[in-house]
Amino acid sequence: MGVSALNLAYDLVWSGMFALAAMQEQADPDAIIGFAFFGVWALVAMVCHSMSLVAGWKMMQRQSLSTARLGAIFGFVPCGVCFLFQVPFAIWAVVVLFSAEAPTDFESGGN
């Protein structure tokens, strides 16, 4: 969850800086294509990191197994600067959440 929060914060700051640069750039067609590509990539990264962050919260609260599983899978999407740090946590989460004990643990609320 911490790596996803770090990635999301970085994506927001980087996107803001890139948006400021895009507003100052002249109407160069190559620059516009680059800004559009980065904008789409940043949006995908922010969605993935937000989903992983929400799923991590749900996993800690043991509220929604399907959301936690989906967020663990989103942890494998290669976006963001901390992607290599996020992969081991995503692997761990997938192993734990797809184990036979996970549905029972989420039904009991972790008690």
C-alpha positions in Angstrom: 0.0 0.0 0.0 2.9 2.4 0.8 4.5 1.8 -2.6 1.2 2.5 -4.4 0.8 5.8 -2.4 4.4 6.8 -3.3 3.7 6.0 -6.9 0.5 7.9 -7.0 2.1 11.0 -5.3 4.9 10.9 -7.8 2.5 10.5 -10.7 0.5 13.5 -9.6 3.6 15.7 -9.1 5.2 14.6 -12.4 1.9 15.1 -14.3 1.5 18.6 -12.9 5.1 19.5 -13.9 4.5 18.0 -17.4 1.2 19.9 -17.8 3.0 23.2 -17.0 5.6 22.4 -19.6 3.0 21.5 -22.1 1.2 24.8 -21.6 4.4 26.7 -22.3 5.4 24.7 -25.4 4.7 26.1 -28.8 2.4 24.2 -31.2 5.1 21.7 -32.4 3.3 18.6 -33.7 6.0 16.2 -32.3 5.7 17.8 -28.9 1.9 17.6 -28.9 2.1 13.9 -29.7 4.6 13.4 -26.9 2.4 15.3 -24.4 -0.6 13.3 -25.4 1.2 10.0 -25.1 2.5 11.0 -21.6 -0.9 12.1 -20.6 -2.5 8.8 -21.4 0.4 6.9 -19.7 0.1 9.1 -16.6 -3.7 8.5 -16.5 -3.3 4.8 -16.7 -0.6 4.9 -14.0 -2.8 7.0 -11.7 -5.7 4.6 -12.1 -3.6 1.5 -11.5 -1.9 3.1 -8.4 -5.2 4.4 -7.0 -6.8 0.9 -7.4 -3.8 -0.7 -5.7 -4.1 1.8 -2.9 -7.8 1.2 -2.4 -7.3 -2.5 -2.6 -4.6 -2.4 0.0 -6.9 -0.5 2.3 -9.7 -3.1 1.7 -7.2 -5.9 2.3 -6.1 -4.4 5.6 -9.7 -4.0 6.7 -10.6 -7.5 5.2 -13.7 -6.0 3.7 -13.8 -7.0 0.0 -11.8 -10.0 -1.3 -12.6 -9.3 -4.9 -11.4 -5.7 -4.7 -8.2 -6.8 -2.9 -7.6 -9.4 -5.6 -8.2 -6.9 -8.4 -5.8 -4.4 -6.8 -3.1 -7.1 -6.4 -3.4 -7.8 -10.1 -3.2 -4.1 -10.9 0.1 -4.1 -9.0 1.7 -6.0 -11.9 0.9 -3.2 -14.5 4.3 -1.8 -15.4 3.8 1.9 -14.8 5.4 4.4 -12.5 9.0 4.8 -11.2 8.6 2.4 -8.3 7.2 -0.5 -10.4 10.1 -2.8 -9.6 9.6 -2.2 -5.9 5.9 -2.8 -6.2 6.2 -6.2 -8.0 7.4 -8.2 -4.9 4.4 -6.9 -2.9 2.0 -7.7 -5.7 3.3 -11.2 -5.9 3.0 -11.6 -2.2 -0.6 -10.2 -2.3 -1.6 -12.5 -5.1 -0.3 -15.6 -3.4 -2.1 -14.7 -0.1 -5.3 -13.5 -1.7 -5.7 -16.5 -4.0 -4.9 -19.0 -1.3 -7.6 -21.4 0.1 -7.7 -19.5 3.5 -8.4 -16.1 2.0 -12.2 -16.4 1.6 -12.5 -17.7 5.2 -10.3 -14.9 6.5 -12.3 -12.2 4.8 -15.7 -13.7 5.9 -14.5 -13.7 9.5 -13.2 -10.1 9.2 -9.7 -11.3 10.2 -10.6 -12.2 13.7 
